Amino acid sequence: MRKFAGFAALLALAACGRIGSDEPTEAQRGDGTDAVELAEFPDRPYWGDTHLHTDISVDAFGFGVRLGPEEALRFARGEEITATTGMSAQLDRPLDFLVISDHSDGMGATRRLYDAPRMMVRDPTLRRWYDMMHESPEQSTRAVAELITAAANGDIPEAMRDTEAQAKATRELWDRHLDTLDRYNEPGKFTAFAGFEWTLMPNGNNLHRVVMFRDGSARTRQVLPYPGIDGEVTGLWDYMDAYEETTQGKVLAIPHNSNLSNGMMFELTGPDGGAMSAQYARRRAAREPVVEATQIKGDSETHPFLSPNDEFAGYGVAGWELGNLPLTERSTPDMYAGSYARSALLRGLTLEEQLGVNPYAFGMIGSTDSHTALATGDEDNFFGKHTGVEPREGRAMEGQNLGTRQGRFGWHYLAGGYAAAWARGNTRAEIFDAFMRREVYATTGPRMVLRLFAGFDLAEDDWDGDWVRAGYTRGVPMGGVLDDTGRAPTFLISALKDPEGANLDRVQVVKGWVDANGEAREKVFDVAWSAREMDGASDSPVPPVGDTVDRAKATYENSIGAPELRATWTDPEYREGQRAFYYVRVLEIPTPSWVLFDAVRFGLKLPTNVIEANVMQERAYSSPVWLRPAHEPQTTPGDAPAIMEGA
Amino acid sequence: MIREALRDPLAHFLIAGAAIWGVLALAGDPVDPAGRSIELSREKQAGLALRFERMMGRAPTDAELDAQIANWVREEILYREALRLGLDDGDPLVRRRLAAKMDELAAAQAEMVRPDEETLRDWYRDNGGQFETGGVLNFEQAWYPSEEAALAAKSEERPRGEPISLPRTVVRNSPDEIAKLFGSDFAQEVTALRSGPGWQGPVRSGYGWHLVHLYQREEGRIPPFEEVREAVERDWRSRTIQARREKAYQLLRDAYEIDIE
């Protein structure tokens, strides 16, 4: 009897301790407004990862990670960390911000299952997974693969679907997590965002979103992460609406891995298969201003089937194009247009003509989706998609299917991308607002500095003066919208290489438009390139930059390419009244991928096709600038107040 | 002395624990596993409704609240049955969980305490070195695509450099910030330059070659207490948590005789 009384007292005391516990400083807890001095204009890109999993994620834990949010934050800030498998790991350059995005479904559940007394695990499936998780890392990985497949097929054991029980367990975890984030959030130095991943996956088709909050714990504590399985995207938006209404805070959602959605991420129809309503389109545009276009599980910019005239299409497509996330359903080419970002931007234009609002007016970022708690995006320090594939000899050539079917191998995985945000300072508010106005861009890892301004009065001689001021005062930055004035828009584009990385091959403008027949069209223009032998014909494509990669040593030379490429480009095919978007793609010279670094590290002998597939041109994608017929009511979130008042 | 002891979070911890224990002993234990009556007060129901509201951003419907309550009752019954079966006894998980909770309690107590001014000043005096801000540099740079071009321009009074989208003037940047702009080799080399009126270099970066006019170097300093008060408190708190946890354990540990064969 005494024993139980003591037990209860302990629990009661624990509750008191939490309620009264002191919190981090006011500045760390807030959104950073007034915490630091802001630049007049966004003066540098801030680098971050918006998509990182830790041991709170149901799958990451099962895959073996034993590092939590604290380690993830310390690693992102540049500290040396011991990875789960025992290697020490450190970023050569710290990140500026991080969104920890653990799955909301079953948050902490595998950890709880793993920690539970075996006799309490009654469900036969859960008990089998429990045993597998305790048996060995390989079995643990297999258990999680089964779990993901079960989730995809909608037959998760009842015990794991009980959202109310989950919510209860999640409350404690979420509160503690928010405190940790605040402690590591240091306005001006490093920004820690609260967030989670919402994991909607009908029939295994990936409709996942990362949800990112602008606010500190005073507001985010008022909600819990919203579960995704069995849900609908409008339910997520309801949740976001409710959050903003209740707390006066702000929140956005970032779709990702559209490449694994079998055409469902960017449909022409509404979610029920009927015509898309203007209201649905408006909500989508307002809630989802940015798409994650590149990450470890492949690149979603475009597919060679969709862009046959784009010789650089197809980066990070191999393996991923075969089917949906668990490979339970194969992809067919008719699905691709709903799976890739460029075709989605085109669909957005078409839908805007019909509905008066563009549901797919999104900017683009990259991130990792790493499940190791380590936000590694570079080729020479790739710590793997999850803990089971942290650096070791076999990982490049092994089959790495989440499900049990064939088709995807270790070498299909990319090292992951990063997100760059043009902001006036490093705070939650400034970086979040940059996402809202789409002044962000994607890279496949290298930290290239990409600037883009568009306007009708910009010209070549702006480069001689303060061209950044010219861009902001007489034009719009990436993510902005221009209203047609009857003149062709001019673009000022500057791409600087990563100071620690490879030179640049070329800068391209990708234009999408709806032609007079209502047909969506696309074209890629080379607008700047490094010096090379040209073959003379003025309309011939720019020849390849060359290739300095030493396959055996995983090295390259910056003897080709350029450190910076600039362009002043006026659309030569402009037609008045045409609805269009323009985004910039920057290509590096060819470099070796992580697979070749692995081959050197472990003395592997790789097949020739694998080696050649892993000499690649890494790249950056800007968010688009849209050109909209004059006198059209403003409907996209890019019309949020510009950063400059009185500009 | 007693007053000081009363401010000690560990004392709070023990006193609060004793008080709750006492109250429970008098009032009777609400989770007596032998008891087969479960009461769900209005207050507790309101708590369930609130939890739902925090999750969904709206109040539960009657049906939803009923489901919450049924769920709570189910859990309560299973919990009591588990206690009755002695499932908590000798279970390594329950053992580990409770131990972790005790640890956390000690830490949470330290988190609650507001240190007084004197404590923080003492902490600052003893640990001030770690609040030192790194040095910052102020410089102008001119970029050239080749070493030869940079060398040729060095004799100019004010080298203009070739056009590139890098800042001409870098103001009050730490070596880390400089590394983000120009790469780490450049940051290292520039940090090693002497400050003065002339142009130095060329210094190599990821972009090419730079002539550098390092006109001012501001050395790192230990800011006065008032400027870093928050950081001192944060540091005091995080390091105190660990110490409290250890102290709380030691206190308990001292009451045991341990024999490891």
HADDOCK unambig.tbl for C-alpha pairs under 7 A between the chains (distance, minus, plus):
assign (segid A and resid 5 and name CA) (segid B and resid 24 and name CA) 6.96 0.50 0.50
assign (segid A and resid 5 and name CA) (segid B and resid 29 and name CA) 6.12 0.50 0.50
assign (segid A and resid 6 and name CA) (segid B and resid 21 and name CA) 6.75 0.50 0.50
assign (segid A and resid 9 and name CA) (segid B and resid 17 and name CA) 6.83 0.50 0.50
assign (segid A and resid 9 and name CA) (segid B and resid 20 and name CA) 5.96 0.50 0.50
assign (segid A and resid 9 and name CA) (segid B and resid 21 and name CA) 5.77 0.50 0.50
assign (segid A and resid 13 and name CA) (segid B and resid 17 and name CA) 6.67 0.50 0.50
assign (segid A and resid 14 and name CA) (segid B and resid 105 and name CA) 6.13 0.50 0.50
assign (segid A and resid 17 and name CA) (segid B and resid 105 and name CA) 6.49 0.50 0.50
assign (segid A and resid 17 and name CA) (segid B and resid 108 and name CA) 5.66 0.50 0.50
assign (segid A and resid 17 and name CA) (segid B and resid 109 and name CA) 6.43 0.50 0.50
assign (segid A and resid 18 and name CA) (segid B and resid 108 and name CA) 6.89 0.50 0.50
assign (segid A and resid 20 and name CA) (segid B and resid 112 and name CA) 6.26 0.50 0.50
assign (segid A and resid 21 and name CA) (segid B and resid 108 and name CA) 6.12 0.50 0.50
assign (segid A and resid 21 and name CA) (segid B and resid 111 and name CA) 5.58 0.50 0.50
assign (segid A and resid 21 and name CA) (segid B and resid 112 and name CA) 4.53 0.50 0.50
assign (segid A and resid 22 and name CA) (segid B and resid 111 and name CA) 5.37 0.50 0.50
assign (segid A and resid 22 and name CA) (segid B and resid 112 and name CA) 4.78 0.50 0.50
assign (segid A and resid 25 and name CA) (segid B and resid 230 and name CA) 6.87 0.50 0.50
assign (segid A and resid 115 and name CA) (segid B and resid 93 and name CA) 6.57 0.50 0.50
assign (segid A and resid 116 and name CA) (segid B and resid 93 and name CA) 6.54 0.50 0.50
assign (segid A and resid 117 and name CA) (segid B and resid 93 and name CA) 6.25 0.50 0.50
assign (segid A and resid 222 and name CA) (segid B and resid 54 and name CA) 5.47 0.50 0.50
assign (segid A and resid 223 and name CA) (segid B and resid 54 and name CA) 4.87 0.50 0.50
assign (segid A and resid 223 and name CA) (segid B and resid 55 and name CA) 4.94 0.50 0.50
assign (segid A and resid 224 and name CA) (segid B and resid 54 and name CA) 6.89 0.50 0.50
assign (segid A and resid 224 and name CA) (segid B and resid 55 and name CA) 4.98 0.50 0.50
assign (segid A and resid 239 and name CA) (segid B and resid 56 and name CA) 6.61 0.50 0.50
assign (segid A and resid 242 and name CA) (segid B and resid 57 and name CA) 5.38 0.50 0.50
assign (segid A and resid 243 and name CA) (segid B and resid 57 and name CA) 6.45 0.50 0.50
assign (segid A and resid 246 and name CA) (segid B and resid 57 and name CA) 6.90 0.50 0.50
assign (segid A and resid 499 and name CA) (segid B and resid 182 and name CA) 5.51 0.50 0.50
assign (segid A and resid 499 and name CA) (segid B and resid 183 and name CA) 4.87 0.50 0.50
assign (segid A and resid 499 and name CA) (segid B and resid 206 and name CA) 4.29 0.50 0.50
assign (segid A and resid 499 and name CA) (segid B and resid 207 and name CA) 6.25 0.50 0.50
assign (segid A and resid 500 and name CA) (segid B and resid 183 and name CA) 5.51 0.50 0.50
assign (segid A and resid 500 and name CA) (segid B and resid 206 and name CA) 5.66 0.50 0.50
assign (segid A and resid 563 and name CA) (segid B and resid 207 and name CA) 5.15 0.50 0.50
assign (segid A and resid 564 and name CA) (segid B and resid 164 and name CA) 6.75 0.50 0.50
